Amino acid sequence: MSYINVVISISDFVLYTEEILKQNNAHLYLEKRDSDKIISNQLFIKSDAESIIKDYHNKNLKFFISTIETENIIQDFYDDDTCQFVIEGDGGRVIDNTVERISLRLISKSPDKSIKKVFDSIKNKLKKDDSFGMGVKGNSSIHKNYFYQKKIVGNKILATDIYNEKASLIEI
C-alpha cells in the first residue's frame, strides 16, 4: 500500500491539491456526521468550503479523493467496485495551536491508473515544493517520508492524532 504523510491543515491541503484534482477530473469528499450520528460523504464545493471544513472537526471523520463522481452521499468508498478509484485521507484538523497530520493512502492494492496518477502528482508536488520539508525525527523509514509545511514549524504543535492524547507528537 502507498502512503503519504503530510502535516498540513485540511483547508490548506484542499487549496494545495486543487489544481491536481482539477487536471485529473478528481473529486474530494468529506465525511460529515449528522444529528443522528449517521456519516455521509459531502462533495467538496469551493463555494461551500468554510461550512464544509467547519463540520470536518469531529473525531474519526475521513475524506476521500476519487476519480469517479458520485451523487450517493452514503457511498461506500471501500466497496470493491469503487475502491480502485479512491484515495483515503485522514487528519488535517486544526484545534487551537495544534495541526494534525494528513495521512493519504490508496485503498486498493491494484488502484486504477487515474487515481494512481493523482496520488503520484500530490507526492511529486510535495517533493518539489520549497515550502515543504521532508523527514521528521524517528527511526522508522516512515519518518523519512513525512512532509510538513515549513511555515508551521515552531508556530504550531504537530500531532499524529489530535484526539488521542497518547499519540506521539511530530518533531522536526
Phi, psi and omega per residue, in radians:
M1 nan 2.475 3.129
S2 -1.710 2.410 -3.133
Y3 -2.258 2.641 2.912
I4 -2.293 2.242 3.033
N5 -2.005 2.201 -3.121
V6 -2.491 2.294 3.112
V7 -1.568 1.851 -3.082
I8 -2.847 2.595 3.087
S9 -1.285 2.715 -3.141
I10 -1.071 -0.659 -3.132
S11 -1.152 -0.722 3.081
D12 -1.179 -0.649 3.136
F13 -1.110 -0.733 3.130
V14 -1.046 -0.806 3.115
L15 -1.139 -0.710 -3.086
Y16 -1.128 -0.638 -3.072
T17 -1.716 -0.024 -3.043
E18 -0.930 -0.838 -3.101
E19 -1.163 -0.692 3.112
I20 -1.084 -0.780 -3.137
L21 -1.112 -0.737 -3.130
K22 -1.111 -0.808 -3.124
Q23 -1.090 -0.533 -3.075
N24 -1.815 0.184 -3.138
N25 0.903 0.797 3.129
A26 -1.826 2.763 -3.056
H27 -2.240 2.533 3.139
L28 -1.881 2.283 3.105
Y29 -2.137 2.331 3.073
L30 -1.927 2.344 3.064
E31 -1.233 2.533 -3.131
K32 -2.397 2.391 3.115
R33 -1.859 2.174 -3.135
D34 -1.525 -3.091 -3.075
S35 -1.102 -0.410 3.084
D36 -1.579 0.171 3.134
K37 1.129 0.420 3.042
I38 -1.515 2.292 -3.138
I39 -1.647 2.270 3.071
S40 -2.272 2.920 3.131
N41 -1.861 2.309 -3.116
Q42 -2.001 2.132 3.087
L43 -1.088 2.251 -3.121
F44 -1.337 2.133 3.070
I45 -2.110 2.209 -3.002
K46 -0.942 -0.664 -3.111
S47 -1.157 -0.396 3.119
D48 -1.779 0.223 -2.970
A49 -0.904 -0.870 -3.034
E50 -1.094 -0.790 -3.112
S51 -1.233 -0.617 3.138
I52 -1.166 -0.812 -3.115
I53 -1.183 -0.602 3.105
K54 -1.035 -0.675 3.137
D55 -1.309 -0.204 -3.052
Y56 -1.428 -0.036 -3.051
H57 -1.353 -0.127 -3.140
N58 -1.190 2.650 -3.138
K59 -1.100 2.509 3.034
N60 1.175 0.245 3.081
L61 -1.509 2.527 -3.117
K62 -2.086 3.034 2.976
F63 -2.340 2.822 -3.062
F64 -2.373 2.495 3.001
I65 -1.989 2.232 -3.062
S66 -2.371 2.510 3.057
T67 -1.610 0.104 2.965
I68 -2.090 2.367 -3.136
E69 -1.614 2.463 3.127
T70 -2.319 2.528 3.043
E71 -1.652 -0.187 -3.080
N72 -1.348 1.869 -3.058
I73 -1.268 -0.248 3.069
I74 -1.888 0.454 3.107
Q75 -0.918 2.311 3.054
D76 -1.632 1.796 -3.109
F77 -1.258 -0.154 3.110
Y78 -1.600 -0.066 3.115
D79 -1.051 2.483 -3.079
D80 -0.964 -0.653 -3.113
D81 -1.329 -0.329 -3.045
T82 -1.851 -0.637 -2.963
C83 -1.045 -0.432 3.139
Q84 -1.224 -0.145 3.129
F85 -1.957 0.283 -2.923
V86 -2.296 2.452 2.931
I87 -1.901 2.258 3.061
E88 -1.603 2.366 3.070
G89 -2.131 2.514 -3.135
D90 -2.457 2.340 3.073
G91 1.829 -2.844 -3.138
G92 1.588 0.094 -3.136
R93 -1.302 2.633 3.069
V94 -2.205 2.133 3.067
I95 -2.275 2.158 -3.092
D96 0.913 -2.015 -3.051
N97 -1.852 0.371 -3.065
T98 -2.074 2.330 3.067
V99 -2.006 2.250 -3.134
E100 -1.609 2.410 3.141
R101 -1.219 2.605 3.045
I102 -1.690 2.302 3.058
S103 -1.980 2.115 3.115
L104 -1.913 2.447 3.068
R105 -2.587 2.518 2.994
L106 -1.305 2.178 -3.073
I107 -1.224 -0.782 -3.058
S108 -1.428 2.540 3.028
K109 -1.272 -0.371 3.089
S110 -2.265 1.318 -3.071
P111 -1.225 2.673 3.039
D112 -1.130 2.597 -3.086
K113 -1.105 -0.454 -3.137
S114 -1.170 -0.731 -3.131
I115 -1.382 -0.543 3.063
K116 -1.099 -0.662 3.106
K117 -1.116 -0.730 3.100
V118 -1.083 -0.834 -3.131
F119 -1.027 -0.861 -3.138
D120 -1.127 -0.629 3.119
S121 -1.133 -0.709 3.095
I122 -1.108 -0.821 -3.125
K123 -1.083 -0.776 -3.140
N124 -1.150 -0.666 3.107
K125 -1.116 -0.748 3.105
L126 -1.084 -0.727 -3.123
K127 -1.117 -0.631 -3.060
K128 -1.533 -0.246 -3.027
D129 -1.462 2.102 -3.135
D130 -1.202 -0.283 3.136
S131 -1.460 -0.003 3.084
F132 -2.065 2.422 3.024
G133 -1.748 2.885 3.139
M134 -2.336 2.308 3.119
G135 1.759 2.292 3.093
V136 -2.256 2.939 -3.134
K137 -1.144 2.428 3.139
G138 2.578 2.806 -3.060
N139 -1.671 -0.199 -3.071
S140 -1.436 2.703 3.061
S141 -1.135 -0.408 3.086
I142 -1.063 -0.702 -3.096
H143 -1.114 -0.547 3.136
K144 -1.211 -0.401 -3.061
N145 -1.793 0.198 3.046
Y146 -1.323 2.457 2.992
F147 -1.906 2.675 3.080
Y148 -2.634 2.585 3.057
Q149 -1.275 2.147 -3.112
K150 -1.106 -0.572 -3.073
K151 -1.159 -0.345 -3.120
I152 -1.670 -0.214 3.137
V153 -1.145 2.224 -3.122
G154 1.529 -0.286 -3.138
N155 -1.838 -0.412 -3.083
K156 -2.307 2.768 2.988
I157 -1.506 2.300 -3.108
L158 -1.807 2.118 -3.019
A159 -2.139 2.620 3.034
T160 -1.446 -0.600 3.126
D161 -2.551 1.948 -3.022
I162 -1.181 -0.418 -3.084
Y163 -1.753 -0.007 -3.132
N164 -1.973 1.845 -3.097
E165 -1.091 -0.434 -3.120
K166 -1.490 -0.221 3.138
A167 -1.196 2.482 -3.079
S168 -1.249 2.629 3.021
L169 -1.464 2.762 -3.136
I170 -1.695 2.223 3.120
E171 -1.975 2.408 -3.139
I172 -1.713 nan nan
